[in-house]
Amino acid sequence: MQYALGCKNILTDLTEREEQPTLAKDAPDLERVLRAIANRFPFTGNQPEKIIALAH
């Protein structure tokens, strides 16, 4: 459970940050990982999708 809460905190932090210049370059890898997190931990809500949208 502690790991899951840590993941949620990281997703919240990334969602609220300004877009980074390398985000578009890293988007394919991030998208793969974020989708895996969303599938594994449904309580993350739409946060992974918000982060993915920043890169597109």
Secondary structure, 3 states (H helix, E strand, C coil): CHHHHHHHHHHHHHHHCCCCCCHHHHHHHHHHHHHHHHHHCHHHCCHHHHHHHHCC
